[in-house]
Structures are given as C-alpha cells and as structure tokens.
C-alpha cells in the first residue's frame, strides 16, 4: 500500500513537470487585468475598464453557476 502511494506521488510529480515543460509561462489573469487597468488615461477610463472586467467575470461564471444550481 505504501509503495503504491509513493508510485502515485511520483507519477503525479512527473505529470506536473511535463505540463510545466509543455505549457509556456502563462501570466495570471489578475496580473493582466492589473496591467490593463494601469493603462487607463483618466478616472473615467479606469471606471469603464473596471466595469468591463467585472462584467467579463460575471459572464464567465454564469453558465457554471447556473449548472450547479447556485443562483
């Protein structure tokens, strides 16, 4: 049993290493959003961008939320 757990752990570690090697460094969404907000030219542009990010977040979560019956 203990040997089996070690094998699974090694396999998972190898898979994670493979994914990290295959996939390029992906900047987290939050970092991209912060950079996008930092490009605002004035307070009105900043507010518009904040609403845009907020709406994008809501629309992306909606199908999952409804499918899980959480609304």
PDB file of N, CA, C and O in Angstrom:
ATOM      1  N   UNK A   1       0.827  -1.189   0.000  1.00  0.00           N
ATOM      2  CA  UNK A   1       0.000   0.000   0.000  1.00  0.00           C
ATOM      3  C   UNK A   1       0.873   1.256   0.000  1.00  0.00           C
ATOM      4  O   UNK A   1       0.619   2.184  -0.768  1.00  0.00           O
ATOM      5  N   UNK A   2       1.887   1.294   0.844  1.00  0.00           N
ATOM      6  CA  UNK A   2       2.773   2.445   0.941  1.00  0.00           C
ATOM      7  C   UNK A   2       3.546   2.648  -0.360  1.00  0.00           C
ATOM      8  O   UNK A   2       3.737   3.780  -0.805  1.00  0.00           O
ATOM      9  N   UNK A   3       3.988   1.552  -0.965  1.00  0.00           N
ATOM     10  CA  UNK A   3       4.717   1.617  -2.227  1.00  0.00           C
ATOM     11  C   UNK A   3       3.815   2.176  -3.325  1.00  0.00           C
ATOM     12  O   UNK A   3       4.271   2.953  -4.164  1.00  0.00           O
ATOM     13  N   UNK A   4       2.545   1.788  -3.325  1.00  0.00           N
ATOM     14  CA  UNK A   4       1.594   2.266  -4.315  1.00  0.00           C
ATOM     15  C   UNK A   4       1.387   3.771  -4.187  1.00  0.00           C
ATOM     16  O   UNK A   4       1.313   4.476  -5.194  1.00  0.00           O
ATOM     17  N   UNK A   5       1.293   4.259  -2.973  1.00  0.00           N
ATOM     18  CA  UNK A   5       1.124   5.693  -2.737  1.00  0.00           C
ATOM     19  C   UNK A   5       2.351   6.459  -3.227  1.00  0.00           C
ATOM     20  O   UNK A   5       2.222   7.540  -3.802  1.00  0.00           O
ATOM     21  N   UNK A   6       3.513   5.911  -3.006  1.00  0.00           N
ATOM     22  CA  UNK A   6       4.746   6.563  -3.481  1.00  0.00           C
ATOM     23  C   UNK A   6       4.791   6.613  -4.998  1.00  0.00           C
ATOM     24  O   UNK A   6       5.217   7.608  -5.584  1.00  0.00           O
ATOM     25  N   UNK A   7       4.344   5.526  -5.634  1.00  0.00           N
ATOM     26  CA  UNK A   7       4.330   5.493  -7.091  1.00  0.00           C
ATOM     27  C   UNK A   7       3.374   6.540  -7.650  1.00  0.00           C
ATOM     28  O   UNK A   7       3.690   7.229  -8.620  1.00  0.00           O
ATOM     29  N   UNK A   8       2.200   6.652  -7.028  1.00  0.00           N
ATOM     30  CA  UNK A   8       1.230   7.658  -7.483  1.00  0.00           C
ATOM     31  C   UNK A   8       1.804   9.060  -7.326  1.00  0.00           C
ATOM     32  O   UNK A   8       1.652   9.904  -8.210  1.00  0.00           O
ATOM     33  N   UNK A   9       2.460   9.301  -6.207  1.00  0.00           N
ATOM     34  CA  UNK A   9       3.040  10.619  -5.959  1.00  0.00           C
ATOM     35  C   UNK A   9       4.111  10.934  -7.003  1.00  0.00           C
ATOM     36  O   UNK A   9       4.184  12.053  -7.512  1.00  0.00           O
ATOM     37  N   UNK A  10       4.934   9.942  -7.315  1.00  0.00           N
ATOM     38  CA  UNK A  10       5.967  10.132  -8.335  1.00  0.00           C
ATOM     39  C   UNK A  10       5.347  10.387  -9.706  1.00  0.00           C
ATOM     40  O   UNK A  10       5.822  11.235 -10.461  1.00  0.00           O
ATOM     41  N   UNK A  11       4.286   9.649 -10.022  1.00  0.00           N
ATOM     42  CA  UNK A  11       3.615   9.815 -11.305  1.00  0.00           C
ATOM     43  C   UNK A  11       3.005  11.202 -11.417  1.00  0.00           C
ATOM     44  O   UNK A  11       3.124  11.855 -12.454  1.00  0.00           O
ATOM     45  N   UNK A  12       2.356  11.653 -10.356  1.00  0.00           N
ATOM     46  CA  UNK A  12       1.758  12.990 -10.361  1.00  0.00           C
ATOM     47  C   UNK A  12       2.847  14.042 -10.502  1.00  0.00           C
ATOM     48  O   UNK A  12       2.675  15.011 -11.241  1.00  0.00           O
ATOM     49  N   UNK A  13       3.954  13.870  -9.813  1.00  0.00           N
ATOM     50  CA  UNK A  13       5.067  14.822  -9.918  1.00  0.00           C
ATOM     51  C   UNK A  13       5.605  14.871 -11.342  1.00  0.00           C
ATOM     52  O   UNK A  13       5.909  15.948 -11.857  1.00  0.00           O
ATOM     53  N   UNK A  14       5.722  13.720 -11.974  1.00  0.00           N
ATOM     54  CA  UNK A  14       6.198  13.680 -13.359  1.00  0.00           C
ATOM     55  C   UNK A  14       5.214  14.371 -14.294  1.00  0.00           C
ATOM     56  O   UNK A  14       5.626  15.098 -15.197  1.00  0.00           O
ATOM     57  N   UNK A  15       3.909  14.149 -14.084  1.00  0.00           N
ATOM     58  CA  UNK A  15       2.902  14.786 -14.924  1.00  0.00           C
ATOM     59  C   UNK A  15       2.933  16.306 -14.765  1.00  0.00           C
ATOM     60  O   UNK A  15       2.846  17.044 -15.746  1.00  0.00           O
ATOM     61  N   UNK A  16       3.058  16.761 -13.529  1.00  0.00           N
ATOM     62  CA  UNK A  16       3.144  18.204 -13.300  1.00  0.00           C
ATOM     63  C   UNK A  16       4.380  18.791 -13.976  1.00  0.00           C
ATOM     64  O   UNK A  16       4.316  19.870 -14.565  1.00  0.00           O
ATOM     65  N   UNK A  17       5.482  18.097 -13.892  1.00  0.00           N
ATOM     66  CA  UNK A  17       6.699  18.544 -14.554  1.00  0.00           C
ATOM     67  C   UNK A  17       6.525  18.608 -16.057  1.00  0.00           C
ATOM     68  O   UNK A  17       7.015  19.530 -16.709  1.00  0.00           O
ATOM     69  N   UNK A  18       5.821  17.619 -16.608  1.00  0.00           N
ATOM     70  CA  UNK A  18       5.560  17.589 -18.047  1.00  0.00           C
ATOM     71  C   UNK A  18       4.693  18.776 -18.462  1.00  0.00           C
ATOM     72  O   UNK A  18       4.983  19.442 -19.455  1.00  0.00           O
ATOM     73  N   UNK A  19       3.627  19.038 -17.701  1.00  0.00           N
ATOM     74  CA  UNK A  19       2.770  20.176 -18.017  1.00  0.00           C
ATOM     75  C   UNK A  19       3.544  21.488 -17.962  1.00  0.00           C
ATOM     76  O   UNK A  19       3.369  22.356 -18.817  1.00  0.00           O
ATOM     77  N   UNK A  20       4.386  21.623 -16.967  1.00  0.00           N
ATOM     78  CA  UNK A  20       5.174  22.850 -16.846  1.00  0.00           C
ATOM     79  C   UNK A  20       6.151  22.999 -18.001  1.00  0.00           C
ATOM     80  O   UNK A  20       6.428  24.115 -18.439  1.00  0.00           O
ATOM     81  N   UNK A  21       6.671  21.895 -18.494  1.00  0.00           N
ATOM     82  CA  UNK A  21       7.619  21.945 -19.608  1.00  0.00           C
ATOM     83  C   UNK A  21       6.907  22.248 -20.930  1.00  0.00           C
ATOM     84  O   UNK A  21       7.444  22.954 -21.784  1.00  0.00           O
ATOM     85  N   UNK A  22       5.695  21.707 -21.091  1.00  0.00           N
ATOM     86  CA  UNK A  22       4.959  21.873 -22.348  1.00  0.00           C
ATOM     87  C   UNK A  22       4.324  23.253 -22.450  1.00  0.00           C
ATOM     88  O   UNK A  22       4.413  23.911 -23.486  1.00  0.00           O
ATOM     89  N   UNK A  23       3.688  23.683 -21.378  1.00  0.00           N
ATOM     90  CA  UNK A  23       2.977  24.958 -21.412  1.00  0.00           C
ATOM     91  C   UNK A  23       3.937  26.107 -21.153  1.00  0.00           C
ATOM     92  O   UNK A  23       4.765  26.044 -20.245  1.00  0.00           O
ATOM     93  N   UNK A  24       3.820  27.152 -21.954  1.00  0.00           N
ATOM     94  CA  UNK A  24       4.664  28.324 -21.704  1.00  0.00           C
ATOM     95  C   UNK A  24       4.212  29.021 -20.427  1.00  0.00           C
ATOM     96  O   UNK A  24       3.125  28.768 -19.908  1.00  0.00           O
ATOM     97  N   UNK A  25       5.063  29.893 -19.943  1.00  0.00           N
ATOM     98  CA  UNK A  25       4.687  30.679 -18.763  1.00  0.00           C
ATOM     99  C   UNK A  25       3.442  31.476 -19.121  1.00  0.00           C
ATOM    100  O   UNK A  25       3.440  32.249 -20.078  1.00  0.00           O
ATOM    101  N   UNK A  26       2.406  31.284 -18.359  1.00  0.00           N
ATOM    102  CA  UNK A  26       1.160  31.994 -18.605  1.00  0.00           C
ATOM    103  C   UNK A  26       0.960  32.995 -17.476  1.00  0.00           C
ATOM    104  O   UNK A  26       0.942  32.641 -16.297  1.00  0.00           O
ATOM    105  N   UNK A  27       0.811  34.245 -17.867  1.00  0.00           N
ATOM    106  CA  UNK A  27       0.613  35.295 -16.879  1.00  0.00           C
ATOM    107  C   UNK A  27      -0.786  35.137 -16.284  1.00  0.00           C
ATOM    108  O   UNK A  27      -1.756  34.983 -17.025  1.00  0.00           O
ATOM    109  N   UNK A  28      -0.899  35.173 -14.977  1.00  0.00           N
ATOM    110  CA  UNK A  28      -2.220  35.034 -14.358  1.00  0.00           C
ATOM    111  C   UNK A  28      -3.179  36.141 -14.814  1.00  0.00           C
ATOM    112  O   UNK A  28      -2.759  37.262 -15.098  1.00  0.00           O
ATOM    113  N   UNK A  29      -4.462  35.808 -14.880  1.00  0.00           N
ATOM    114  CA  UNK A  29      -5.471  36.769 -15.324  1.00  0.00           C
ATOM    115  C   UNK A  29      -5.452  38.033 -14.481  1.00  0.00           C
ATOM    116  O   UNK A  29      -5.606  39.135 -15.008  1.00  0.00           O
ATOM    117  N   UNK A  30      -5.267  37.884 -13.194  1.00  0.00           N
ATOM    118  CA  UNK A  30      -5.265  39.060 -12.316  1.00  0.00           C
ATOM    119  C   UNK A  30      -4.138  40.023 -12.694  1.00  0.00           C
ATOM    120  O   UNK A  30      -4.337  41.238 -12.682  1.00  0.00           O
ATOM    121  N   UNK A  31      -2.972  39.502 -13.024  1.00  0.00           N
ATOM    122  CA  UNK A  31      -1.846  40.350 -13.424  1.00  0.00           C
ATOM    123  C   UNK A  31      -2.149  41.063 -14.741  1.00  0.00           C
ATOM    124  O   UNK A  31      -1.808  42.234 -14.907  1.00  0.00           O
ATOM    125  N   UNK A  32      -2.790  40.360 -15.676  1.00  0.00           N
ATOM    126  CA  UNK A  32      -3.158  41.006 -16.944  1.00  0.00           C
ATOM    127  C   UNK A  32      -4.192  42.100 -16.715  1.00  0.00           C
ATOM    128  O   UNK A  32      -4.119  43.174 -17.313  1.00  0.00           O
ATOM    129  N   UNK A  33      -5.165  41.811 -15.833  1.00  0.00           N
ATOM    130  CA  UNK A  33      -6.179  42.814 -15.520  1.00  0.00           C
ATOM    131  C   UNK A  33      -5.547  44.053 -14.890  1.00  0.00           C
ATOM    132  O   UNK A  33      -5.905  45.177 -15.242  1.00  0.00           O
ATOM    133  N   UNK A  34      -4.618  43.858 -13.969  1.00  0.00           N
ATOM    134  CA  UNK A  34      -3.958  44.985 -13.314  1.00  0.00           C
ATOM    135  C   UNK A  34      -3.191  45.833 -14.334  1.00  0.00           C
ATOM    136  O   UNK A  34      -3.218  47.062 -14.274  1.00  0.00           O
ATOM    137  N   UNK A  35      -2.514  45.172 -15.260  1.00  0.00           N
ATOM    138  CA  UNK A  35      -1.771  45.897 -16.291  1.00  0.00           C
ATOM    139  C   UNK A  35      -2.736  46.677 -17.193  1.00  0.00           C
ATOM    140  O   UNK A  35      -2.458  47.813 -17.576  1.00  0.00           O
ATOM    141  N   UNK A  36      -3.862  46.056 -17.522  1.00  0.00           N
ATOM    142  CA  UNK A  36      -4.882  46.712 -18.349  1.00  0.00           C
ATOM    143  C   UNK A  36      -5.429  47.950 -17.628  1.00  0.00           C
ATOM    144  O   UNK A  36      -5.597  49.004 -18.240  1.00  0.00           O
ATOM    145  N   UNK A  37      -5.703  47.817 -16.341  1.00  0.00           N
ATOM    146  CA  UNK A  37      -6.208  48.952 -15.571  1.00  0.00           C
ATOM    147  C   UNK A  37      -5.159  50.063 -15.469  1.00  0.00           C
ATOM    148  O   UNK A  37      -5.500  51.246 -15.488  1.00  0.00           O
ATOM    149  N   UNK A  38      -3.914  49.688 -15.365  1.00  0.00           N
ATOM    150  CA  UNK A  38      -2.829  50.670 -15.237  1.00  0.00           C
ATOM    151  C   UNK A  38      -2.676  51.514 -16.499  1.00  0.00           C
ATOM    152  O   UNK A  38      -2.101  52.602 -16.447  1.00  0.00           O
ATOM    153  N   UNK A  39      -3.180  51.029 -17.629  1.00  0.00           N
ATOM    154  CA  UNK A  39      -3.097  51.771 -18.890  1.00  0.00           C
ATOM    155  C   UNK A  39      -4.190  52.835 -19.022  1.00  0.00           C
ATOM    156  O   UNK A  39      -4.224  53.550 -20.024  1.00  0.00           O
ATOM    157  N   UNK A  40      -5.070  52.955 -18.047  1.00  0.00           N
ATOM    158  CA  UNK A  40      -6.160  53.943 -18.100  1.00  0.00           C
ATOM    159  C   UNK A  40      -5.584  55.339 -18.240  1.00  0.00           C
ATOM    160  O   UNK A  40      -4.543  55.663 -17.667  1.00  0.00           O
ATOM    161  N   UNK A  41      -6.283  56.162 -19.016  1.00  0.00           N
ATOM    162  CA  UNK A  41      -5.807  57.525 -19.243  1.00  0.00           C
ATOM    163  C   UNK A  41      -6.418  58.530 -18.278  1.00  0.00           C
ATOM    164  O   UNK A  41      -5.853  59.602 -18.057  1.00  0.00           O
ATOM    165  N   UNK A  42      -7.573  58.190 -17.699  1.00  0.00           N
ATOM    166  CA  UNK A  42      -8.191  59.059 -16.697  1.00  0.00           C
ATOM    167  C   UNK A  42      -9.134  58.222 -15.834  1.00  0.00           C
ATOM    168  O   UNK A  42      -9.278  57.018 -16.041  1.00  0.00           O
ATOM    169  N   UNK A  43      -9.765  58.870 -14.876  1.00  0.00           N
ATOM    170  CA  UNK A  43     -10.618  58.150 -13.933  1.00  0.00           C
ATOM    171  C   UNK A  43     -11.826  57.517 -14.638  1.00  0.00           C
ATOM    172  O   UNK A  43     -12.283  56.445 -14.242  1.00  0.00           O
ATOM    173  N   UNK A  44     -12.334  58.170 -15.665  1.00  0.00           N
ATOM    174  CA  UNK A  44     -13.490  57.632 -16.390  1.00  0.00           C
ATOM    175  C   UNK A  44     -13.105  56.377 -17.165  1.00  0.00           C
ATOM    176  O   UNK A  44     -13.859  55.404 -17.215  1.00  0.00           O
ATOM    177  N   UNK A  45     -11.927  56.415 -17.765  1.00  0.00           N
ATOM    178  CA  UNK A  45     -11.419  55.249 -18.474  1.00  0.00           C
ATOM    179  C   UNK A  45     -11.171  54.097 -17.491  1.00  0.00           C
ATOM    180  O   UNK A  45     -11.470  52.940 -17.789  1.00  0.00           O
ATOM    181  N   UNK A  46     -10.629  54.425 -16.336  1.00  0.00           N
ATOM    182  CA  UNK A  46     -10.390  53.407 -15.309  1.00  0.00           C
ATOM    183  C   UNK A  46     -11.704  52.757 -14.878  1.00  0.00           C
ATOM    184  O   UNK A  46     -11.789  51.533 -14.780  1.00  0.00           O
ATOM    185  N   UNK A  47     -12.717  53.568 -14.622  1.00  0.00           N
ATOM    186  CA  UNK A  47     -14.020  53.021 -14.208  1.00  0.00           C
ATOM    187  C   UNK A  47     -14.631  52.148 -15.293  1.00  0.00           C
ATOM    188  O   UNK A  47     -15.193  51.092 -15.003  1.00  0.00           O
ATOM    189  N   UNK A  48     -14.521  52.588 -16.550  1.00  0.00           N
ATOM    190  CA  UNK A  48     -15.037  51.792 -17.667  1.00  0.00           C
ATOM    191  C   UNK A  48     -14.343  50.449 -17.748  1.00  0.00           C
ATOM    192  O   UNK A  48     -14.985  49.417 -17.943  1.00  0.00           O
ATOM    193  N   UNK A  49     -13.029  50.466 -17.599  1.00  0.00           N
ATOM    194  CA  UNK A  49     -12.258  49.229 -17.646  1.00  0.00           C
ATOM    195  C   UNK A  49     -12.606  48.307 -16.469  1.00  0.00           C
ATOM    196  O   UNK A  49     -12.673  47.088 -16.623  1.00  0.00           O
ATOM    197  N   UNK A  50     -12.822  48.898 -15.312  1.00  0.00           N
ATOM    198  CA  UNK A  50     -13.196  48.094 -14.142  1.00  0.00           C
ATOM    199  C   UNK A  50     -14.555  47.423 -14.360  1.00  0.00           C
ATOM    200  O   UNK A  50     -14.734  46.254 -14.019  1.00  0.00           O
ATOM    201  N   UNK A  51     -15.515  48.168 -14.932  1.00  0.00           N
ATOM    202  CA  UNK A  51     -16.829  47.575 -15.229  1.00  0.00           C
ATOM    203  C   UNK A  51     -16.693  46.459 -16.256  1.00  0.00           C
ATOM    204  O   UNK A  51     -17.348  45.423 -16.149  1.00  0.00           O
ATOM    205  N   UNK A  52     -15.839  46.677 -17.248  1.00  0.00           N
ATOM    206  CA  UNK A  52     -15.619  45.673 -18.293  1.00  0.00           C
ATOM    207  C   UNK A  52     -15.068  44.375 -17.688  1.00  0.00           C
ATOM    208  O   UNK A  52     -15.532  43.285 -18.023  1.00  0.00           O
ATOM    209  N   UNK A  53     -14.099  44.495 -16.815  1.00  0.00           N
ATOM    210  CA  UNK A  53     -13.518  43.316 -16.159  1.00  0.00           C
ATOM    211  C   UNK A  53     -14.560  42.637 -15.279  1.00  0.00           C
ATOM    212  O   UNK A  53     -14.647  41.410 -15.242  1.00  0.00           O
ATOM    213  N   UNK A  54     -15.349  43.440 -14.571  1.00  0.00           N
ATOM    214  CA  UNK A  54     -16.395  42.898 -13.709  1.00  0.00           C
ATOM    215  C   UNK A  54     -17.427  42.133 -14.522  1.00  0.00           C
ATOM    216  O   UNK A  54     -17.831  41.035 -14.139  1.00  0.00           O
ATOM    217  N   UNK A  55     -17.858  42.704 -15.642  1.00  0.00           N
ATOM    218  CA  UNK A  55     -18.848  42.042 -16.497  1.00  0.00           C
ATOM    219  C   UNK A  55     -18.283  40.757 -17.099  1.00  0.00           C
ATOM    220  O   UNK A  55     -18.981  39.746 -17.185  1.00  0.00           O
ATOM    221  N   UNK A  56     -17.032  40.800 -17.509  1.00  0.00           N
ATOM    222  CA  UNK A  56     -16.394  39.602 -18.072  1.00  0.00           C
ATOM    223  C   UNK A  56     -16.364  38.489 -17.035  1.00  0.00           C
ATOM    224  O   UNK A  56     -16.625  37.329 -17.355  1.00  0.00           O
ATOM    225  N   UNK A  57     -16.048  38.840 -15.800  1.00  0.00           N
ATOM    226  CA  UNK A  57     -16.004  37.848 -14.729  1.00  0.00           C
ATOM    227  C   UNK A  57     -17.363  37.246 -14.465  1.00  0.00           C
ATOM    228  O   UNK A  57     -17.482  36.040 -14.249  1.00  0.00           O
ATOM    229  N   UNK A  58     -18.388  38.076 -14.480  1.00  0.00           N
ATOM    230  CA  UNK A  58     -19.750  37.584 -14.236  1.00  0.00           C
ATOM    231  C   UNK A  58     -20.234  36.693 -15.366  1.00  0.00           C
ATOM    232  O   UNK A  58     -20.846  35.653 -15.122  1.00  0.00           O
ATOM    233  N   UNK A  59     -19.962  37.097 -16.608  1.00  0.00           N
ATOM    234  CA  UNK A  59     -20.450  36.302 -17.738  1.00  0.00           C
ATOM    235  C   UNK A  59     -19.709  34.975 -17.837  1.00  0.00           C
ATOM    236  O   UNK A  59     -20.282  33.981 -18.282  1.00  0.00           O
ATOM    237  N   UNK A  60     -18.456  34.944 -17.432  1.00  0.00           N
ATOM    238  CA  UNK A  60     -17.687  33.695 -17.476  1.00  0.00           C
ATOM    239  C   UNK A  60     -18.160  32.720 -16.414  1.00  0.00           C
ATOM    240  O   UNK A  60     -18.111  31.508 -16.625  1.00  0.00           O
ATOM    241  N   UNK A  61     -18.619  33.230 -15.272  1.00  0.00           N
ATOM    242  CA  UNK A  61     -19.037  32.363 -14.172  1.00  0.00           C
ATOM    243  C   UNK A  61     -20.488  31.926 -14.296  1.00  0.00           C
ATOM    244  O   UNK A  61     -20.882  30.936 -13.679  1.00  0.00           O
ATOM    245  N   UNK A  62     -21.287  32.632 -15.072  1.00  0.00           N
ATOM    246  CA  UNK A  62     -22.726  32.364 -15.128  1.00  0.00           C
ATOM    247  C   UNK A  62     -23.096  30.938 -15.525  1.00  0.00           C
ATOM    248  O   UNK A  62     -23.878  30.314 -14.808  1.00  0.00           O
ATOM    249  N   UNK A  63     -22.581  30.384 -16.627  1.00  0.00           N
ATOM    250  CA  UNK A  63     -23.015  29.033 -17.003  1.00  0.00           C
ATOM    251  C   UNK A  63     -22.712  27.997 -15.913  1.00  0.00           C
ATOM    252  O   UNK A  63     -23.536  27.123 -15.644  1.00  0.00           O
ATOM    253  N   UNK A  64     -21.564  28.092 -15.304  1.00  0.00           N
ATOM    254  CA  UNK A  64     -21.210  27.148 -14.255  1.00  0.00           C
ATOM    255  C   UNK A  64     -22.116  27.330 -13.049  1.00  0.00           C
ATOM    256  O   UNK A  64     -22.589  26.358 -12.459  1.00  0.00           O
ATOM    257  N   UNK A  65     -22.348  28.570 -12.694  1.00  0.00           N
ATOM    258  CA  UNK A  65     -23.195  28.857 -11.531  1.00  0.00           C
ATOM    259  C   UNK A  65     -24.591  28.302 -11.743  1.00  0.00           C
ATOM    260  O   UNK A  65     -25.156  27.677 -10.845  1.00  0.00           O
ATOM    261  N   UNK A  66     -25.150  28.525 -12.923  1.00  0.00           N
ATOM    262  CA  UNK A  66     -26.486  28.026 -13.187  1.00  0.00           C
ATOM    263  C   UNK A  66     -26.511  26.504 -13.263  1.00  0.00           C
ATOM    264  O   UNK A  66     -27.457  25.873 -12.791  1.00  0.00           O
ATOM    265  N   UNK A  67     -25.487  25.919 -13.849  1.00  0.00           N
ATOM    266  CA  UNK A  67     -25.476  24.462 -13.980  1.00  0.00           C
ATOM    267  C   UNK A  67     -25.336  23.780 -12.629  1.00  0.00           C
ATOM    268  O   UNK A  67     -25.774  22.642 -12.464  1.00  0.00           O
ATOM    269  N   UNK A  68     -24.736  24.453 -11.667  1.00  0.00           N
ATOM    270  CA  UNK A  68     -24.597  23.867 -10.332  1.00  0.00           C
ATOM    271  C   UNK A  68     -25.789  24.215  -9.450  1.00  0.00           C
ATOM    272  O   UNK A  68     -25.884  23.741  -8.318  1.00  0.00           O
ATOM    273  N   UNK A  69     -26.690  25.035  -9.957  1.00  0.00           N
ATOM    274  CA  UNK A  69     -27.866  25.429  -9.182  1.00  0.00           C
ATOM    275  C   UNK A  69     -27.540  26.337  -8.027  1.00  0.00           C
ATOM    276  O   UNK A  69     -28.211  26.283  -6.996  1.00  0.00           O
ATOM    277  N   UNK A  70     -26.522  27.177  -8.168  1.00  0.00           N
ATOM    278  CA  UNK A  70     -26.086  28.025  -7.065  1.00  0.00           C
ATOM    279  C   UNK A  70     -26.735  29.398  -7.068  1.00  0.00           C
ATOM    280  O   UNK A  70     -26.582  30.142  -6.099  1.00  0.00           O
ATOM    281  N   UNK A  71     -27.441  29.751  -8.103  1.00  0.00           N
ATOM    282  CA  UNK A  71     -28.060  31.079  -8.150  1.00  0.00           C
ATOM    283  C   UNK A  71     -29.394  31.084  -7.503  1.00  0.00           C
ATOM    284  O   UNK A  71     -30.052  32.123  -7.454  1.00  0.00           O
TER     285      UNK A  71
END
